[in-house]
Every structure is written in structure tokens, then in C-alpha cells.
Amino acid sequence: MNGDEQNVFVSAVEWFVGAANDLLWTYVLIALLLGLGVYFTVRSNFVQFRYFGEMFKVITEKSTITKEGKRGISSFQAFTISTASRVGTGNLAGVALAVSIGGPGAVFWMWLIAIIGAATAFIESTLAQVYKVRDGENFRGGPAYYMEKALNARWLGISFAILITLCFGFIFNMVQANTISHAFENAYDINRAVVGVVLAAVAGVIFFGGVKRIAKVTQIVVPVMALIYLVFAIGISIANITELPGVIRLIFANAFGLEEVVGGGIGAAIMQGIRRGLFSNEAGMGSVPNAAATADVKHPAKQGLVQSLGVFVDTLIICTATAFVILLTDVYTMEGQEGIAITQMALSEHMGGWAVSFLAIAILLFAFSSIIGNYYYGETNMEFVKKNKVLINVYRSLVIIMVFFGALAEISLVWNMADLFMGLMAVMNLIVIAILGKLAISVLKDYGEQRKAKKEPVFTADRIEGLKGTECWEPETEKEQAK
């Protein structure tokens, strides 16, 4: 294929992906995300607000000790695996893209999708816990598992497993690698191919170490990287505190089309805010339940609450901090800038030229931790389709290759492909949890009743009438764990 043919092919792919995204996001996903988010919020009696304090309590609980004297993955470790995937380019480059294309009002729609999406996150993560399965010393689970066990539709589970493997293992990891390579090219003028080789090599070392190594790496990296970045971002906001009311007014005015600064008006603000919000916090997409299922907890609702907290942390804190850093400048209105370059320029206006290098390091930590979390989501779903070590090793090798190629790809194409695969995943998962949501509500009710009776909530399958297909919550299993 010569250069002209290659350009025609890429243009055709971009057109197809763009058209599919317009159809999916304009007519299907916005209605599903907002509609089900409101529905789950009301049906759960506003779980994300009622149990907000409880979220901080359950996240610190230790996992149980097995007969062999080993601990399973704790709530906090499962939280960091999911946060590793959530916290990444969506918080830095994604926010910049949303603001530059949809205007400051996109930030409001990111907030809204997070607030109501926290209830959706509770539902899907609780379902993942209910239908998790044992995998040696660990647990596995996620939408593919509750599709098979609750709906008796293995074919649907396999379809989702393949989709999430392609989406997270390949496409999303291309996005992360792409943002890292552009950040280092902007900061140090390093060839993106060199960055790709280094990323692929380091990722390979971690991928072949297994889920325990993933949990240990993310448990250390995620809190440290988030805190360092937040200290700078919040420091900038405090230093410009007199200007923040104006920024907030701008966000609300632009969100409803009252004041258009940049972008395509209220429609673009809604579209970009919801797209980038979903990419960042993943509420309802069906990805986070894969991490939620790994936790060794005594009641499924606990991981539901933990993952709801993750949505708040990701969007209402980290994304908001980035938005303020950008909106306190006018760099988002400049033509020819996109993605991480906008955030780097904004940060350098506040902190000086050295901030470009700082953000390159920050995005390396943010995005690389996302690569780790994304990889795990693909692996656990490959295990669902077929347990085969050769197949898993092939998957690992392909992910490493995609990390390398992602570092070289064009920004617009990888982000649009991410939107398409993310949207397809979300549609499938949202329809399923709409059907199964009443079960998660029953589990929440059981949790609340035990809490009201001042008991430490412990779950068994017989506490929910008619509940079948659970592998890890049978009464006998719980009795053995309690000994």
C-alpha cells in the first residue's frame, strides 16, 4: 500500500468511526446514561449520597485470611486497580479535549454524569461481586460473568468479553501510550517511537507478573501520582481563588448555551462532557466491575460503595482540578493545540516552563497505571472466554505491540476509536444492568438492614429470595470463611 492509498484508507476509517460515533452518542448513549443514572439513583434511594461516609469506612477494611494463611485482594487494592484504569489521560488530555471542542460547559456535564453515574457504578460493581468466581487464591468477575450466570446467556458474556478485551487491552492502551508519547515529545523532543519501545518493554515486565503484581504496583503508584498532581492543581486554584467564581459562572453559562466561548454550543458541550466523563470515570461502561469482583469482602454492597467513591474521586476532584487549571487561562481557545498539549501549556502559564516537563512525568504515571488496569480487564475477560495459558500469553504480547503502535498514532483517530468501542461496551452493559438492577437493590437493602441492626454486614445467597448462580456466596462457603 503506497502513501496515497494509505491516506485514503485512514480517511475512510476516520469517516466510518466518526459517523458511528455520531449515531451512537447522539441518539443512544446519552439517553441510556442519563436515564438509567437517574433511575438507579431514585431506586437506590440516592445511595451515592446516603452512604457517602460509609464509602470511606469500607475502603479501609482488610481482606479475609484464607486457610493457607494468605490474604486476598482487599477493597483498597481493588479500588486502586479500577482507579488505575480510571485515572489517566481522561483526567488530563480528555478534559482538555472536552473543553477545547465543547467549551467550558462540557465540565458541567462531566460533573452531572459523575453524580448520577455513581449510582450506576454501585449497581454494576455489586452485581460483579454477587456473581464473581474463584480463580485459585483470587476472584474474577465482571459483566461477562453476570451475563452468563444471571441471564443464562454465555453467548452474550463471550460477546462482551471480546469487546472489552479489544477496547481496553488494545484501543484504550493505544490512547494512553499516545498521550504519553505526545507529552514527552512536547517536553523533551523525544522521538515517539523511542517512548513506545520503552513503554512496551516496561509494560511487558508487569503483564507477565500476574494480578498480584498489578495490585501491588497500582496500590503504590496511583495514590502517589494523584496526590502530587492534585497538590499542584489545587495550589494553582487557591492562588487564583478570586478568579474561580468567574470560572464556575462560565462553566454553568456555557453548559446551557447562555455564553458560548469556544466549541459548537450546548450540543457540543453535552456531547463532549458526557463522552469524556464516561471515558474518565467509566460509570456504566462495564469495565470497573472487573476490578470490583477481585475484592475479598464479606458483602457485595461494599465494593459497590467503594466503586461509587471512585467515580467521585476521578471526576469531581481530579478532572475538576484539571478543568480549573485550563480555564484559568485562555489556551483552550487557541487553534492548532489539542489533547495533552493544552494542559501542558496551561500548567506552564501558571508555574513556568518547567511545568511542561512535570506534566510529562505526571502523565507517564497516570497513563501507565491506566495501561496496567486496562490490561487486567482484558486478561480477566480472556479467562472467561477460555482458560488457556498460551492464549493469555498471545494476548499479553499483542497488548505490548499495541502500546508501541499507539505511541505513534494520530491523536484524533485513537480517541475516536476509543469513543466507539467505549460506547458499544456501555450500551451492552447498561441494557443488562437495567434488567438485573433490582437484584443489586435487594443486596443494598440487605446491607442497610444489617447496618440498621448494628451488625457487621455479611452476605449469603439465601438472604435474597430466588438468587441462583452464585459461586462464592453459598452459606457453607461463608461458614468456612468465618472459622
Helices and strands as residue ranges (DSSP letters): H 3-24, I 25-29, H 30-43, H 47-50, H 52-58, H 75-86, H 89-89, I 90-94, H 95-102, H 106-130, E 133-135, E 138-140, H 143-151, H 154-164, I 165-172, H 173-188, H 192-207, H 211-239, G 241-243, H 244-255, H 266-281, H 288-292, H 300-311, I 312-319, H 320-327, G 331-333, H 340-351, H 354-385, H 389-408, H 411-452, G 461-463, H 475-482
